[in-house]
Amino acid sequence: MADDAGRDRILEAAEQIFVSLTGHTDFDRDLSLEILPVVLMCLSSDEQDGYVRQLQAFAETNRERLTTPYARYGPGALPRMRAAAT
């Protein structure tokens, strides 16, 4: 499993990506800290080393697919947008 510095880098990158995709900074850090060890258990040590780059590349490649549903259904979405989308 990643050392503390590795976990911190992954968590920081994931949070930065979330903010860049959603514009929201009011995420639940405790939830992130709870989920991160589960994610890391799914990755080998070698995979963990490149995980930040993979996560960033995935977010950039899929930016529209990730931002559209969040804007439509996430916190702050207008109720009429939710209704129109269903």
N, C-alpha and C positions, 0 to 999 in steps of 0.2 A: 504494500500500500504506500501511497505517496507520503513523504515526510510532511511535517507541519508547514514548511515553506511551500512545498508543492501543492498541498491542499489549499493554502491561502491564495496562491496564484490562480488556481482553478476557480475558486470561489469568487475572487475579485473579477476574473475575466467573465464568468457567468453573469455576475451582477451588472457589469458594464454593458454586456450584450443585451441583457434584459432592459436596461434603461435606454439604450440606443434604439431598441425596437419598439418600446412602448411609451417612452417619455415619462414614465412613472418612476419615482425614487422611493416610493413607500412600499417596498417589498418586505416580505417577512424573512428576516435574516435567520431567525431561529429555525424556520422551516428549511431554509437552504442548508443550514448546518446539520439538520437531521437527515436530509436526503443525500448530501454529498458522500458520506461513507458508503451508502448503498450503490451509488453510481461507480465509485472507485473500486468496489469489489468486483464489478463486471469488467474491469480493465486490467490487463497485465501491466507490469511495471513499465515495459517498453511503450505500451499504448498510453499510459498515464503521462509519460514524458512529452508526447506530442498532442495531448488532448486539448490543450488551450488552442493550438493552431487549428485543429479539426473543428472545434466548437465555433471558432470565429469564422472559418470557411463555410461551415454549414449555415450559420446565421446570415452571412452575406449572400450566399447562393439562394437561400430560401426567404430572404427578407420580406418580400411581398406576401408569400404564403403564411408567414408568421405574424406580420403586422395587421393584415386585414381582419382576421377573426378576433384578434385582441381589441382592435379599435371598435369592432362591431359588437362584441359581447363582453369585453373586459370592464374593469372599474372605470366609471366615468362615461361609459357608452350611453348615448341618448336612448331612452326607452323606445322611441319610435323607430330607431335604427334596428333594435332587437326585433321588434314586431314585424317590420318590413322584410327582414331577412328570413323569417320563418315561413 
